[in-house]
């Protein structure tokens, strides 16, 4: 078990180091998220004011879009350098490879959210200070669920044809509960009449979703990635 | 049975508030149930294929995925026609419709992946089918936090007999149709594999 975690940590650190040297993904995914927000502003702003409760939806759609970009690019990098095979040939458990990649993408997406959440709050008048702990928990649980499923599908699509198109096609229907949970929970906090009990219900659903789908992903990663 | 169905449906009494449009229910409900059954079949077959790599399971999975998309389409054609009359609107984002729609999207993704994924995509598609099945409770639960106006499942057993008989008749017909289509589709897939093997043998 400690071996698995150690190998996962090494893989995540490798991705982290590549990213910190080029900063390609942080910059591009963040810029992409901000452009999404710009487009949303034209859809959801009337007479200079954001429509009620649009902030939560905008935030989560931006997270989902930039997350998809990050997922696709992370594995594209491995494919271009032909290192995915090396990674799979490494004498470690398959689940360690999955966990390592998962941690790498997760930390990247959290880094993007650190900028994105205050920005959305600033632009669309979202009351971040209302329930900061609950909001953080929702963001964490939703992102973990999205990345857990996303890592598995991005990894397995790494060798498929037309993978750039197929990743979002497969990813959005299957990660929908994570996105809906995050979105609805956040909306319950941001609403004019906040409903924190409802946000907590969504949070517990998200945690349950995370537990089930991380387990399933760990379980299916080896058979899916093949020999 | 499909030849007889219109006469039975015709003989069923008119529903007091909805009139003639109600009769579309005799096709709507059976297609929805058949879609559910074939989605479940696809999920189970995908899981079996993923872990045992039995080619037979894959053939069943692809046949079931195609059928759930087809029957899903039937549901989405008959549903709005009925809803327009009954609720005054084509589409409502109520839990049951939304979750059916999401599951339908999952199986569309399954087929797209198989169609455009290239070599080895059957394993990837199997993962989609398997995850799609695991998704059902979450999708259902999360969309259920909204209010519903869809008739509950408890309506069906309480239908009067003269409405119930045509309904069960249609349901049986749809189930038989599903089984027949499944058998044909699986056999087609089987023949296709055999043909490919034969080609490869000739090439060697």
Interface residues (C-beta under 8 A of the other chain):
Chain A: X149 X152 X153 X156 X157 X159 X160 X161 X162 X165 X166 X169 X170 X173 X174 X176 X177 X180 X181 X184 X198 X201 X202 X205 X208 X209 X212 X213 X216 X220 X223 X224 X226
Chain B: X50 X51 X53 X102 X105 X106 X109 X112 X113 X116 X117 X118 X119 X120 X121 X123 X124 X127 X128 X130 X131 X132 X134 X135 X138 X139 X141 X142 X143 X145
